[in-house]
């Protein structure tokens, strides 16, 4: 997703009518107490059951894409 932004990702989610299932926000809470995850910038909630943390907006866009199209997650996304 070139030139990705939260607004574009939210629009993409709405285009697929998944706004009731998928939410994306900037991660502003305390750092996750796991080594290597202190750079988390974005949080994606899927059906209020799964939460994914991403370091970059591009990774967050890819995560949303994988959720919408039911593509298996890779190691670049951490499920909490």
Residue pairs with C-beta under 8 A, 6 or more apart in sequence:
1 8
1 9
1 58
1 61
1 62
1 65
4 57
4 58
4 60
4 61
5 57
6 24
6 25
6 26
6 42
6 57
8 61
9 24
9 57
9 60
9 61
9 64
10 19
10 24
12 61
12 64
12 65
12 68
13 19
13 22
13 24
13 64
13 68
16 68
18 67
18 68
21 46
21 47
22 44
22 45
22 46
22 47
22 64
22 67
22 68
23 44
23 45
24 42
24 43
24 44
24 45
24 60
24 64
25 42
25 43
25 45
26 41
26 42
26 43
27 40
27 41
27 42
27 43
27 53
31 37
31 38
31 40
32 38
32 40
32 53
32 80
37 53
37 78
39 55
40 53
40 54
40 55
41 54
41 55
41 56
41 57
41 60
42 53
42 54
42 55
42 56
42 57
42 59
42 60
43 51
43 52
43 53
43 54
44 51
44 52
44 53
44 54
44 60
44 63
44 64
44 67
45 51
46 52
46 67
50 79
51 79
51 80
52 63
52 67
52 73
52 77
52 78
52 79
52 80
53 77
53 78
53 80
54 60
54 63
54 77
59 76
59 77
62 76
62 77
63 73
63 77
65 71
66 72
66 73
66 77
73 79
